[in-house]
Amino acid sequence: MPARAIAISATIGKKQMLENTPRTRSGRRTTRAAIAALGVASVIAGSFAATTVAATAADLPATVLDTTATWKYSENNTDPAAGNPDRLVWTKAGFDDSAWKSGTTAFGAKNGAATPNLGANFPVSTVLNQYIDPTATSKVDVPTFHFRSSFSVSADTLSQISGLAGSVRYDDGAQIFVNGVKVAGLSDERVEAAPEAQRNLMYAGSGASDPITSTYTVPASVLTAGVNTIAVALYQDRATSSDIFLDMQKLAPVAKTSGAASISDIIMNVGADESARNLAWYSSTDTAQVAQVAPSSRLVDGAFPSDATTVAATGGVTTSGEFSRKATLSGLAENTAYSYRVGTEGAWSATQSFVTRSFDGDFEFFFVGDPQIGASGNVANDRAGWVDTMNVASQAYPDAEMIFSAGDQVDHAANETEFEAFHAPDQMRSLPVAVTNGNHDVGSKAYLQHNNITNLDETSGAAASGSSSGGDYWFFYKDVLFVNINSNSRDYASHNAFMEKVVAEQGAKAKWKVLGFHHSIYSVAAHQNDNDIKDRRANMPAKISELGFDLVLQGHDHNYTRSYLVKNGELADKTEVKGASEVTAAEGEVLYVTANSASGSKYYQFDDRNAWYASVTNQENVRNYSVVDVTDGSLKITTLRSQANGTSAPVNSIVDEVTLKSEAKAGEQQLQVTVPEGAPGEFSWNIDGTNGLVDLGTAVDSGDSFTASGAINPIRVTDTRRGGPQWSVSAQVGDFTSGDESFSGKYLGWTPRVIEEGAGTIAGAPVTSGFDSGNGLTDSSTLGYGPAAHLRGSAKLGADLFLKIPVDVTDGTYKATLTLTALS
């Protein structure tokens, strides 16, 4: 909006005339610097490709730790930190390991044999004592073995590297520490879920048939110039496991890289509501980056317009030694196609796109269970199945607006190859994704680093340790309140407090309330009678019913189950027909749905499919997905095959379909009124009257100063816009001049006032003459404003002017320009 200027004159001995000189105000853009929150990385297990290159300053060593290194180890079923408040004291320099045995990698045991045979690919150099009591008739495995060694990094090498790339083979689970900092968690989910005091001596791991090969990264920030301590806790999966194995192969320096950042792992998570999208991605370098978005119609030959919205990204170092970046796209318009990219000039990602739909009314979303990429042992196959499921679903339901994942996105919590495969479907970047923290996700910070989770409360359902992921979150999509809790945590008090608060503050706005968590409490397969599931089943349903959730979405058991309606942990209606196509819930009655695998990486067979709560069960060992159709009066859940099961059950044939209605909603009367589109309204302002003179009169000698006073011509403001957006009018004065003479405009002050009330107008604060203090009206000062949500209407603003200048100002006729600017 153009600025307007008023010429003000003051006479030191004479009267002055007003000049009215229009002036145009230029626009401006505010940019924000990106934040890179650096921290200590903790983990990767799995496949991280690091290239060791020769630095230009000097050749780096091929490895700082190899298979010839001597290790000290403990195999006597004791906690090396027993009696010490610091559980990790044994992982640090200075720990007394003189009583421990010595050996070289690889370490192992197989059924207590003197010469263990784990296969030709896994030779053993140092045989471990496998059993707590080797002489016992019924032998029990040592749960945890402890190892310590050291390696040196020169100051010169440390200055040239970003970290160390390690390679390890293990069976069944392991945690690796450098200088007391955890740098790798390998199949250690059970360790992270255990109380801190138990983690040095417990059973844990994957129970894989053969040792697993993994890589990990030691960030340079963990290292010191000179001697560094490396320690390993090697976990046996169970008391009757047949073998144990550890092969610490190498620890190679990774040279610092320069040049443009490489962008990967872009995912678009759900925002706080339908008008927002939360972006997350990984960068190879720690540089300031942004997300840039614009309506697709504004791109010309793929080029973003110069005024595209740019959002600075935040982030920090990741468990893989890369750098996470996150940005939120907010204020999106409905029914609009958008294009976006992330990165920075010279290092942009490929352009991605998405479409917003109407911000109210009916909608569909996808519900998928446990992709768990890598669970089959073949990441490529799991990836292909996952991509195919998402393509099948999107082709069948092209208007679906969201993806809700039941958790276990990957099999190993810090495996970057698995995360890359999870992110492979195009839908991960074109549909907002709501993720859930599964038991295979929780053991690393990578879950939180790879996702930009809205309204996350990390104190509710908190992480079990500093290297794991936790927290509960919520979001709205149209008229549905979604709440997602971290069921890895059985801190029911914190979950309940979180849900109570969210429902109390947001529930009244919701037509439906949907709860999601990973560990299904009403399923019929392998996890059905796990002790932790029984505990959740005993503690969670009453609160879910009390808070009025309509639908609960779950995973974990890799087997489809749809419950009867359940209230307070009991069958709500004993007359409900098994497999009914429509159910109507009374107050407190909840439908629970457990999804089968969406990738085909793992299936569990039935345990007890006749459980009291099971209305529909299915296991065909083929991939599934569900689509949830949301209307004001119902939630319709249709579960389909994304993989054919013979000719009788082709792709997109229905596994189960149920429509959930609500008695409470059936008793409501929906009121409807159509409001015609009103005129958009406008904001306008002008200088009232035609008088061309702002007469401050002849300045009066007041002893230590000359003074003069007057009033500006009134300003008429009219605002007829809908919604009453905020507006303001401000002013700023230049210097007073008379020929070659001048004095500062700071000597002019004013007292704004509302002459005629309207449009919620409020006068600005008085500004004193700079003769007494401050800069007077040389600083932009508010004449008046209308607060947000003000009423429509018109008002008149004025201001009394006051000039106070030093007595040494040369006499003459002085003029100054007062520039008024409106912001609306």
C-alpha positions, 0 to 999 in steps of 0.5 A, spaced: 500 500 500 503 506 498 505 511 503 503 518 504 507 524 506 505 531 509 509 536 509 510 540 515 513 547 516 515 551 522 516 558 522 522 561 527 519 568 526 514 566 520 508 562 518 509 556 514 505 552 508 503 545 508 506 541 502 502 534 500 507 529 497 505 522 495 511 517 496 511 509 495 513 505 500 518 499 498 516 492 500 521 488 504 522 480 505 525 477 512 530 472 512 531 467 517 538 464 518 538 456 519 539 453 526 544 447 526 544 444 533 550 440 534 550 434 538 553 427 540 551 422 535 550 415 538 548 409 533 548 406 527 547 399 526 546 396 519 548 399 512 552 406 512 556 407 506 562 411 508 568 412 503 575 413 506 579 417 502 586 420 502 586 427 505 590 433 501 594 435 507 597 428 509 595 420 508 590 418 513 591 411 516 587 405 513 584 403 520 586 405 527 583 398 529 584 392 526 583 384 527 590 384 530 588 389 536 588 386 543 582 386 547 580 385 554 574 381 556 569 379 561 565 372 561 564 371 568 556 373 568 558 379 572 556 387 572 563 390 571 559 397 574 557 393 580 557 398 586 558 404 581 553 409 580 555 410 573 553 404 569 558 406 563 564 406 568 567 400 564 566 403 557 571 409 559 579 410 560 581 409 567 577 403 568 581 397 572 580 391 567 587 388 569 583 381 572 580 380 565 582 375 560 585 377 553 584 375 546 584 377 539 577 378 534 573 374 532 570 371 539 565 366 539 562 360 542 558 354 539 554 349 544 560 349 549 565 346 544 572 347 545 573 349 537 566 352 535 564 351 528 559 357 526 560 356 519 566 357 514 565 364 514 565 365 521 572 363 524 573 364 532 580 366 534 578 367 542 573 362 545 568 364 550 566 361 556 559 360 553 555 358 560 554 360 567 556 353 570 559 349 564 559 343 569 551 344 570 547 338 567 542 344 565 546 349 562 545 356 562 548 361 557 552 367 560 547 373 558 552 379 557 560 379 555 564 385 556 570 387 551 575 393 552 580 395 547 584 402 545 586 405 539 590 412 537 588 418 533 593 423 532 591 430 532 593 431 525 588 425 523 583 428 528 583 435 524 582 432 517 576 427 519 569 427 520 569 421 524 571 413 523 567 408 519 567 401 523 565 394 521 562 389 526 559 382 525 555 380 531 550 375 534 545 376 538 546 383 540 551 389 541 552 396 544 559 399 542 562 405 546 567 410 545 570 414 550 564 412 554 559 415 549 554 410 545 556 410 538 552 403 536 546 400 538 545 393 534 539 389 535 539 392 542 531 394 543 530 390 549 536 393 552 534 400 551 527 398 554 530 395 560 531 399 567 538 402 566 541 398 572 539 392 568 543 393 562 550 391 563 547 384 564 541 381 561 539 377 555 537 381 548 538 381 541 535 378 535 536 371 535 538 371 528 541 364 525 547 367 523 552 373 525 549 379 522 554 384 519 553 391 520 557 398 520 557 404 525 560 411 525 564 414 530 563 422 530 569 426 530 566 430 536 567 423 540 574 422 539 580 425 542 587 426 540 591 421 543 589 414 546 581 413 545 577 407 549 573 402 545 568 398 549 563 393 547 557 389 551 555 383 547 548 380 548 546 373 548 539 372 546 536 367 551 539 363 556 539 357 551 542 360 545 546 355 541 552 360 540 555 367 541 560 371 536 563 378 536 568 380 530 570 387 530 573 388 524 576 395 522 575 402 524 577 407 518 578 414 518 573 418 514 576 424 511 572 431 511 568 432 505 567 439 501 562 441 496 555 441 495 550 437 500 547 431 498 540 431 500 536 424 502 531 421 506 525 426 504 519 425 508 513 429 508 509 428 515 503 430 517 502 438 520 498 440 526 492 441 521 490 440 514 493 447 512 500 444 514 506 439 512 512 438 516 518 436 512 524 432 514 530 430 510 538 428 511 544 432 508 551 430 507 554 436 510 552 441 516 550 447 512 544 452 512 538 449 508 531 451 507 525 448 504 522 452 498 514 452 496 510 455 491 503 453 487 505 449 482 502 453 477 507 459 478 513 454 476 515 456 469 519 450 466 521 447 473 523 454 475 521 456 482 518 464 482 522 469 486 517 470 491 516 462 493 515 461 500 522 460 503 522 456 510 529 456 514 530 449 516 533 446 523 536 440 525 543 437 527 547 431 527 544 424 526 546 417 529 549 416 522 554 422 522 549 425 517 545 431 519 537 432 519 534 438 517 526 439 518 522 445 516 514 446 516 510 449 511 504 452 514 498 457 511 497 452 505 491 454 501 486 448 500 485 445 493 491 447 491 497 443 487 504 445 490 511 444 488 517 444 493 524 443 494 529 442 500 536 444 500 540 451 498 542 454 492 547 450 488 544 443 492 537 443 491 533 436 492 529 434 486 522 438 486 517 434 489 509 436 489 503 435 493 496 437 493 491 440 498 484 438 498 478 441 501 479 443 509 473 440 511 468 435 509 469 427 507 476 424 506 479 418 506 486 416 509 491 410 508 492 405 514 498 401 513 501 396 518 509 394 520 513 395 513 519 393 518 523 394 512 529 388 513 525 383 517 525 378 511 533 379 511 532 382 504 531 389 504 531 389 497 525 385 497 521 388 503 522 395 499 519 392 493 513 390 496 512 396 500 513 400 494 508 396 490 503 396 496 503 404 496 502 404 488 496 399 488 493 403 494 494 410 491 492 407 484 485 405 487 484 411 491 487 417 488 484 422 493 486 419 499 489 424 503 494 421 508 498 415 510 497 413 517 503 407 519 502 403 525 509 403 527 516 398 525 517 402 519 524 399 519 527 392 522 533 395 525 532 402 529 538 405 526 539 402 519 540 407 514 539 402 508 532 400 511 530 407 512 532 409 505 527 403 503 522 405 507 522 412 504 522 409 497 515 410 495 513 417 492 507 417 496 512 418 502 513 425 499 506 427 496 502 425 502 502 427 509 505 421 513 503 420 520 508 415 523 508 411 530 514 409 534 514 401 534 519 396 538 523 396 532 524 403 531 525 405 539 532 403 540 535 409 536 534 417 535 534 415 528 526 415 528 525 422 531 531 425 526 528 422 520 521 425 522 518 432 523 513 430 528 508 435 530 505 437 537 510 432 540 511 431 547 517 427 549 516 427 556 509 423 555 511 416 553 518 418 554 524 415 551 527 409 556 534 412 555 538 418 552 539 414 545 532 412 544 526 415 541 520 417 545 514 421 546 506 422 544 503 427 539 497 429 536 494 433 530 487 435 527 486 433 520 479 436 518 474 434 523 478 428 526 482 428 532 488 424 531 492 422 538 499 417 537 502 414 543 509 411 544 506 404 547 514 402 548 513 406 554 508 403 559 508 409 563 501 409 563 500 415 568 504 420 563 500 417 557 493 418 560 495 425 562 497 427 555 491 424 552 486 427 558 489 434 556 489 433 549 482 431 549 480 436 554 483 442 550 481 439 543 476 434 543 470 438 543 472 440 536 472 433 533 467 429 530 471 423 531 477 421 535 482 416 533 488 413 537 494 410 534 499 406 538 504 400 535 503 394 540 496 391 539 492 389 545 487 386 541 490 381 536 490 374 535 497 372 533 504 371 536 504 377 541 497 376 543 499 373 550 506 376 551 506 378 558 507 386 556 501 385 551 497 382 557 499 388 561 497 393 556 491 390 555 489 390 563 491 398 563 489 401 557 482 400 555 478 403 560 482 410 559 481 409 552 473 408 553 473 414 558 476 419 553 471 417 548 476 414 542 472 411 537 477 407 533 484 405 535 489 403 530 495 398 531 500 394 529 506 389 531 502 382 530 503 382 523 496 379 522 489 382 521 484 383 527 478 387 527 475 387 534 468 387 537 466 393 540 470 394 546 468 398 553 473 398 559 476 392 556 470 388 556 465 386 550 461 391 549 455 387 547 454 380 547 449 380 541 454 383 536 454 379 530 461 376 528 464 379 522 458 384 522 459 389 516 456 395 520 457 396 528 454 402 532 458 404 538 454 407 544 458 411 549 465 408 551 465 403 546 471 402 541 473 399 535 480 396 535 483 394 528 490 391 527 493 391 521 497 386 517 504 387 514 504 392 508 511 390 505 510 382 506 517 382 510 514 378 516 507 375 518 505 371 524 501 365 524 494 365 529 495 363 536 488 364 538 483 366 533 477 365 537 479 370 543 473 373 546 475 380 542 476 377 535 470 379 530 474 378 524 481 375 523 485 374 517 492 371 515 494 369 508 501 371 508 500 376 503 500 384 503 495 388 506 493 395 506 486 399 509 483 405 507 479 409 512 473 413 509 471 419 514 464 422 513 460 426 519 456 420 520 461 414 520 468 411 519 468 406 514 474 401 514 476 397 508 482 392 508 484 390 501 490 385 499 495 389 495 498 382 493 494 377 490 492 370 493 491 366 487 486 367 482 480 367 487 483 373 491 486 378 486 489 385 488 485 390 491 480 384 493 477 385 500 479 382 506 474 385 511 470 391 511 466 395 516 462 401 517 463 404 524 457 409 527 456 412 533 449 412 537 451 419 540 452 422 533 446 418 531 442 422 537 445 429 534 441 434 530 446 437 524 444 444 523 446 447 516 446 453 513 449 456 507 452 463 507 453 466 501 460 468 499 460 475 501 464 481 498 471 480 500 471 487 503 477 492 503 482 496 507 482 504 505 485 510 508 486 517 506 488 524 509 481 527 511 480 534 508 483 539 503 486 544 507 493 544 505 496 547 511 499 544 517 500 550 521 505 549 527 505 557 528 511 561 530 515 558 535 515 561 541 522 563 545 521 558 552 528 560 555 532 554 553 528 552 547 523 554 541 516 551 542 511 550 537 504 546 536 499 544 531 495 538 529 496 533 523 490 533 518 485 527 520 486 520 517 480 517 515 481 509 516 475 504 513 476 496 514 470 492 511 474 486 510 472 479 513 475 476 519 478 483 521 485 482 520 490 487 524 492 493 521 496 499 523 498 506 521 505 509 522 509 515 521 516 518 521 519 525 519 525 527 516 529 533 518 527 540 518 530 544 512 530 552 510 535 553 505 542 551 507 540 551 514 537 545 518 535 541 524 533 534 526 526 532 525 527 528 532 525 535 536 518 533 533 513 529 538 506 527 538 500 525 542 495 520 537 488 520 538 482 517 536 477 523 533 471 518 531 471 511 533 470 505 529 473 498 526 476 497 533 481 503 532 486 504 538 491 510 538 498 509 538 502 511 544 505 519 545 512 520 543 516 526 546 520 531 543 527 529 542 529 535 545 527 532 552 529 524 550 529 519 545 529 520 537 522 523 537 518 522 530 525 520 526 523 513 529 517 510 526 511 511 530 504 508 531 499 513 529 493 508 530 491 500 529 486 495 529 487 489 533 486 482 530 478 480 529 476 487 530 469 489 527 468 492 520 467 500 520 470 506 519 474 511 524 478 518 524 485 518 527 489 525 529 495 527 532 497 533 536 504 535 534 509 538 539 516 541 536 521 543 541 528 545 538 534 548 541 535 556 541 541 556 537 537 554 531 538 559 526 531 563 524 528 562 518 522 558 515 523 550 516 519 545 512 519 537 514 516 531 511 512 527 515 511 520 511 505 516 513 504 508 512 499 503 513 500 496 514 494 491 513 
